[in-house]
Amino acid sequence: MTTPTVATIEAEERVAIRRTSKGRLLVRRYMRNKPAVVGLVMLLLLVAFTLIGPMFAKYDYEELDFLALKEAPSGEHWFGTDNAGGDLYALCIRGLGRSLMIGFIASIGITVIAALVGTAVAYFGGWIEKVGTWILDMLLVIPAFLVIAIVTSSASGTNGWLWLTLALMLLGWVGYARVIRSVALSLREREYVSAAKFMGVDSFTILRRHLIPNLGSILIIHTVLGVVYAVELETALSFVGFGINPPDTSLGVLIDSGSKTLETAPWMFLIPAGLLVALCFAMTMIGDGLRDALDPSSESGGKA
C-alpha cells in the first residue's frame, strides 16, 4: 500500500473544491438559515394555493350566491362569502395570485431599470454623471403614489393590473437607482474595468459583463424585498380605491371591502389580511436569508 504524497493530497483537495460550486455553497448557507427556509416554504405554499386552489373551488371568483350573503365560513363556502355573495375562497385565490404577479413583475422591472440607469450614470462620470444625478434628484420630487393613482384610476376591467404594474415599474426605480450609482462608483475604479477600457471594449459591454454582475448580490436581495414594496403599494392603492378595479380583485381590494364589515363579518378582513401578512413575512425572511448567504462575512448561515 503506497503512502499518498503531498502533491497527491493537494490535487485531491483541489478536485473537491472544484466539485463544490459557488451556487452549491450559497444553497448550503441559505438552507442553514432556519427562518429563511421557513419563509421559502411559506412562499411555496402561497404559490401552490394560487395554482392548485382553483381545482378545489366550488365557485368561480365572479360567481355570486345570492342565498348566502355575508355567510360565515362553512362546508359550502370554506372562507365564507362577502356582501354580494361572492365566495371568499375563490376571491382570495384570485386576489393572492394577482398580488403575486404584480409584486414579482414590478420588482424585476424596477431592479432592471435601476441597475441599468444607476451603473450607467456612475460609469460615464463627468457631465453625464452630473446631469444624470440631477435628473434622479428631480424625479424623486414627483409624488409617485399620486401619479400611480392617477394612471390606474382610468383603467378598468381585467387589464387594470397591467397598468398598475407598468406604473410601479416606471416610478419605483428612481430611489434605488441612486443606491446602485453609489455602489457602482467604487466598481468603476477597479482594475478589470480599467483593463476592459484599455482593450477597447465598448461601454455597454463593460456595464453588462463587469459592473452589473458584480452588483448581483445587491440586485437579488432588492428584487426579493422589492416584491414586498410592490405588493404593499398595490394594497394601499387598492385600499383607497385607486388600484385594481372590478371585476378583477386583489388582496388590497378584499381588505378594503372587509374593513367596512369588520365587526359584523370579520372573516372578510382577517383572511385576506392574513394572506398579505404571510406573503410579506415570507419575502422578508427570504431576503434576509439571501443577504446572509451572499455575504461572506456573515455567520448566520454557518461556515461554507
HULINVEN-V804965 format. One line per field, one symbol per residue. psi: psi as a letter, one per 30 degrees, with the letter a starting at -180 (. if undefined). Layout:
psi: ???
This chain:
psi: kkkkleeeeeeeeeeeeeejleeeeeeeeeffjeeeeeeeeeeeeeeeefefefffkfllffkkjfgikhklkafejegalaefgkjfeeeeeeeeeeeeeeeeeeeeeeeeeeeeeeeeeeeeabfeeeeeeeeeeefffkjeeeeeeeefffklafgefeeeeeeeeffffeeeeeeeeeefeeefgleeeeeeeefgkleeeeeefeeeefgeeeeeeeeeffeeeeeeeeeeeeegggbklkgllleeeeeeefffheeeifffeeeeeeeeeeeeeeeeeeeeeeeeefjffkgegak.
